[in-house]
Amino acid sequence: QVQLVESGGGLVQAGGSLRLSCAASGIIFSAHDMGWYRQAPGKQRELVAGITSGGTTNYADSVTGRFTISRDNAKNTAYLRMNSLEPEDTAVYFCNAQWRSFGRTRGDYWGQGTQVTVSS
């Protein structure tokens, strides 16, 4: 059974930092692209940061320079380090694992989400 479990969310003041973790099981972790998404009330879910199975990263413009995505294949865990947090970062953050082969998505899995609240 595939499971992605996020942790590390919480309440932080503007300018503070948090590190989110996503522990994966039931998948060949190293074969999956990993991503962090967030969804604020009344808004669509958006991609925050992604890291491919090969280690290539990408970031939303709003977080570039502040957030860092990483992965530890030995621990089957992806991370999102968030610095200089802003109230606009407040959202539920979701972990995603995606396995693609020959241009098609073969696996697409989501965690339950972890709340990040940034106070002004």
N, C-alpha and C positions, 0 to 999 in steps of 0.2 A: 504494500500500500504506500502510495506516494504521500509524503508529508513535508510541508515547508512551514517552519515555525519561526516567526519573528519575535524579537525581544529587544529591549533597550530603549523603548519609548518612554516618555514621561513629560513632566512639566519643567520648562527651563525659561529663564529670562532672556530677552533679546540680547544678542551678542554672545550667548553661551554656546556650548557644544554638546552633542550627543553622538554615540556610536550605536547604530542598529546592527543586529545580527540576524542572519537567516540560516537556520540549521535545516539541512535537507536530508531526507532518507527515502529509500525506495526507488532511487534513480541512480544512474551512472552520472554522478555529479559533474565529473570532468568533461562530459560530452555535451553539457547543457550551457546555453547562454543564460546569464543571470541578469535580472533587472530589478530596480526599485521603482515603484510607482506610488503615487499619493493621490488621495481624494479628499477634498475639503467639502463641507456641507454645501449642497446646491451646485457643485461643480462636477465636471467629468473627471474620471481618472486620467492622470497624465504620467508619462514617463519622466522620471527624475534622473536616473542614471542607469547605464547598462554596461555589462562587461561580457565579452564573448568567451567561448571556450578557450580561445587562443590568447585572451588577455587584453584585447582591444577594448578601450573604454569610450563612452560617449555620455554627454551630460546635457540636460536642458539648459538653455541660456540663462535662466533665472538662478541656477545654482552653480554655474561654472566658476571655479576659483574658490568656492566655499565648501563644496561637498567632494568626497573622494570615495569611489566604489572600489572594492577589492575582493579577492576570493582566496580561499585557502583550500585547495582540492584535497589535501590530506585530512582536513577536518570536515569536509563536505559543508562548508560554511561560506556565505557571502556576507560582506559588511558594507555599511554606508556610514562613513565618518562625516558628520555635519558640523561645520564651524560657522561662526558668525551668524547664528540663527536669527531669523526675522519673524515677526508675527505672521507674515504671509506664508511662512513655511508650515503653519499649523494645519494638520491633516492627519488622516489615517494612512500610514505607510504600509504598502504591501510588497511582499517579495514574489518574484515570478521566475520560474525556470522554464526554458523553452529549448526543445531539441528539434533541430531542423536537419533534413537530409534531402538532397536533390531538389532543393527549392520548395519543399513542403514542410509544414510544421507537423512533426510526428508526436510531439508531446508538448503540453502547455499546462503548467500547474501554478497554483496560487496559494499563498499563505493566508492566514486569517486576519492579518493586519495588526499593527501596533500604533497606538495613538501618540502623536507628538503635538504638544501644545506649547507655543512660544508666547509668553506674556510681554507686553510692551512696558 
